[in-house]
């Protein structure tokens, strides 16, 4: 989860409405802050969505870039061996379009290596090290909610990088995405993991229980999870899991929400 850097206070009027709705049906949660609705320009959102589509091919390269950021090294030389010709073309085009994130991008066909220089801006580093996933997934979720609103005649609200508290104000957490089914007073929580070292799979279920959210209204999105791992986690932890392969995220999200419709 990327911590919010530009959080927008919910107005007092809206806070009262949200608190009233979200504490129904044994749910013990109210929203204190939520990030701005228009988080990034359309061009940045398009780049994030492109990266999401290429996730299987670029996540290894992005891990290498994370290491460079940690060691404060600018120049990168990333091997493209093992990737299809189509994937290499798409990655080269992607890297060349990441203006303000990297520069001097060029591909060496003889050595099968893509080279370039990282730009050490704070926004660029956050974007390339995981924020792109949050931006792109938020777009996917928003599109699905629009589809479900038309199909089921329900009203949904989507909150991003949201600080929440229990009704008594004692318990506080931050969630990547919260979906509110306004029509039926139901809340869903989505957490996004973009690294390969996450293993605390029972944490989401524990936190959900503290806020009175049943497990089948929780969704963990992890781009490193295999089908086997997702099935295992879903069985033992009883919440939904999705990776970024094929249409898995969209289908899991629809299934989770339509269970209540």
Secondary structure as UniProt FT lines:
FT   STRAND          7..9
FT   HELIX           12..22
FT   TURN            25..26
FT   STRAND          30..35
FT   HELIX           42..53
FT   HELIX           55..70
FT   TURN            71..72
FT   STRAND          75..79
FT   TURN            81..82
FT   HELIX           85..97
FT   TURN            99..101
FT   STRAND          102..108
FT   TURN            109..112
FT   STRAND          113..118
FT   HELIX           122..126
FT   HELIX           127..131
FT   HELIX           132..152
FT   STRAND          156..165
FT   TURN            167..168
FT   STRAND          172..181
FT   TURN            182..185
FT   STRAND          186..193
FT   TURN            196..197
FT   TURN            201..202
FT   HELIX           203..210
FT   TURN            211..212
FT   HELIX           215..217
FT   STRAND          218..222
FT   TURN            223..224
FT   HELIX           227..237
FT   STRAND          240..242
FT   TURN            246..247
FT   HELIX           248..258
FT   TURN            259..260
//
